[in-house]
Amino acid sequence: MDYLVIRFACEGDREAALMNGPWMVAGQLFVMEQWRPNFFPSSGEVGRVVVWLRLPHLPLEYWEKSTILQIASKAGKPLALDNFTDQGKRLGFARDKIEVDFKSPVRPGIFVKGRTEGSKEKFWQVFIYENLSAFCCRCGRIGHVEAACISSSPAAVMAETVEVRKEGANGAGKSPSGVTGKKPREEGDRVRSGP
């Protein structure tokens, strides 16, 4: 792993570069982070990576900033919503910039419960991590692809549930269409993937 020091003439440019990453340069993930004291390049340690997380087909009643951040917190440390999500101008997916641990497997999604008080109904919310070309589907880690994976066994998918307290619906009408794809199931639980 190589490291570069980049100096910006303008603080606004530096903030924009940090907020709009991660970057792809010549097909490689280029991670930028603010300089930390006592960082030793020879250690080869990159503890975290900042990525955009998409929450596709999130039902309308969950489109509040605090709720989106609560769901995204199960994927990593929420940093900021993009402007379209924050202003509710795009309803196909919510988008949040998160910080994830570079060494831990990333989650494929999370069960969300809490649409109505006392309901046991859950839905599976898929997580899409943008611009992770060096991502291994076998072990779930960032930094290499499946062909270069040295893990002897696939990563176990941890099916966790986040409970969202909801006072009322955010909007009327239909929610976006359901999510398709594989999802872990918990025995005896009702699971839905759409409205």
Number of C-alpha atoms within 10 A of each C-alpha: 9 6 11 7 8 10 8 11 8 8 10 10 11 16 12 10 15 16 18 14 20 21 17 13 9 7 10 13 18 15 17 20 15 10 9 7 6 6 11 9 12 9 8 11 12 14 11 17 19 23 24 23 24 20 20 19 21 26 26 19 17 23 21 17 16 11 16 21 22 16 23 26 17 17 22 21 17 22 17 16 19 16 12 13 20 17 12 14 10 12 16 17 18 26 26 26 25 22 19 20 17 16 15 13 20 23 21 20 23 23 23 20 21 18 21 14 11 8 10 12 15 21 23 27 25 23 20 18 21 14 18 20 15 15 20 21 18 18 22 21 21 22 17 17 17 15 9 9 17 10 10 8 9 12 16 11 15 11 15 15 16 16 15 18 13 16 11 10 15 12 12 8 7 10 17 16 14 17 17 11 8 9 19 15 12 11 7 6 10 12 19 15 19 17 13
